[in-house]
Amino acid sequence: MISAGLLSDALILGPAIWACSYLLRSRWYERQADQLAAQGRDAQTLQLKREEARYFQDFARVMPNWMLAALTIGLGLRLALTVAAIWGA
């Protein structure tokens, strides 16, 4: 059986990793747009790449409800473990 500490860490890290992966994807598309601009590509292609980057940024900001619930439960469990450790010491 897993410990409460490991469970809270997993509940906290899951949503954080999810959001970071989308932020990294958005940064990747921004860099591609910058490279295309340096090459002198057409404005329509640049706009498409920048819209893709914004899509991933928006997706990273809007966390699904179940993921937000997991994050809240994980933070609550971590708080309870911290309080128990302080009062138990």
C-alpha atoms as one frame of an Amber mdcrd trajectory, in Angstrom:
protein
   0.000   0.000   0.000   1.290   3.492  -0.794   1.897   6.058   1.899  -0.154
   9.228   2.268   2.909  11.321   1.417   3.428   9.570  -1.899  -0.261   9.828
  -2.725  -0.323  13.569  -2.040   2.829  14.062  -4.110   1.279  12.191  -7.043
  -1.942  14.199  -6.792   0.024  17.450  -6.788   2.589  16.560  -9.433   0.115
  15.130 -11.968  -1.639  18.417 -12.745   1.636  20.338 -12.566   3.284  18.067
 -15.134   0.194  18.277 -17.353   0.226  22.081 -17.340   3.996  22.248 -17.893
   3.796  19.951 -20.900   1.305  22.272 -22.593   3.373  25.333 -21.735   6.424
  23.654 -23.261   4.442  22.871 -26.416   3.320  26.493 -26.667   6.907  27.672
 -26.302   7.954  25.208 -29.040   5.405  26.704 -31.457   6.481  30.241 -30.538
  10.086  29.363 -31.359   9.016  27.827 -34.652   7.128  31.023 -35.497  10.193
  33.089 -34.664  12.345  30.904 -36.906   9.845  31.168 -39.739   9.766  34.952
 -39.326  13.556  35.040 -39.530  13.361  33.042 -42.763  10.903  35.547 -44.198
   7.916  33.223 -44.464   4.446  34.523 -45.299   2.273  36.175 -42.666  -0.448
  33.514 -42.865   1.954  30.728 -41.854   3.316  32.832 -39.004  -0.171  33.626
 -37.779  -1.083  29.932 -37.819   1.963  29.006 -35.714   1.258  31.804 -33.233
  -2.389  30.692 -32.953  -1.224  27.151 -32.216   1.047  28.518 -29.488  -1.850
  30.482 -27.968  -4.043  27.377 -28.100  -1.563  25.418 -25.989  -1.125  28.340
 -23.572  -4.877  28.552 -23.107  -5.145  24.803 -22.640  -2.449  24.899 -19.940
  -4.369  27.615 -18.080  -7.722  25.847 -18.161  -7.366  22.781 -15.978 -10.114
  20.132 -16.174 -12.336  19.883 -13.105 -11.153  16.404 -12.175  -7.540  17.550
 -12.293  -8.324  20.598 -10.170 -10.067  18.305  -7.673  -7.032  16.001  -7.556
  -4.768  18.986  -6.958  -7.015  20.262  -4.160  -7.155  16.843  -2.481  -3.380
  16.456  -2.774  -2.731  19.879  -1.269  -5.207  19.187   1.541  -3.553  15.855
   2.287  -0.113  17.485   2.248  -1.385  20.170   4.665  -2.797  17.509   6.999
   0.507  15.607   6.956   2.430  18.815   7.679   0.159  19.744  10.595   0.385
  16.190  11.974   4.179  16.296  11.751   4.355  19.671  13.531   1.984  18.675
  16.320   3.472  15.211  16.643   7.037  16.488  17.085
